[in-house]
Amino acid sequence: MVWVGLIQAYLLLTIIAVLLILGAGRPHTKKWHVVGALAHGPPLIAAFSSLDVFASMGVFGIIWVPITFHIIFLSLETLAAVYRH
């Protein structure tokens, strides 16, 4: 059952990524950077709130890879949204 939610989440992020790629070619990209930054929030919230679950499964070390990925891209998108072009 958990895998169904995981698949749904990553398919939704894929749709958001395609929209961000299409929107990146438009003149005013600030709103797309904000959307990109916000898209990394829910996976981070889910990962941080489930750290004890990952620890009990024995995969506590590997969860830091996606957490690091999302933190990096959340930071990049936030900087791009704040930075004046």
Steps between C-alpha positions, in 0.01 A plus 500: 500500500786736578649445154180627339537832682868516413431440132225762502730754664780451251264504201362830630853636533569385144202701377623803695849455351361494145301815569810668643701411191226641276466814715875563511489629144249770582597861579411520873649195668474607865166325554643179351792512743254541787302198375824303470601590855158410637509164319794392716319576826264201528769235438718666764216513750420134433863392532568695820174391664576135417860480621407254776324276246807496278719425802280205599523367143879521510526757219571806714832569325365496144213741570749786523561475124149617398488743792824659381372506139180679598676746730748593226232557236269676745787739573585550132139568404458739794815690405383517139161635610657765724775600260401785268565425135 
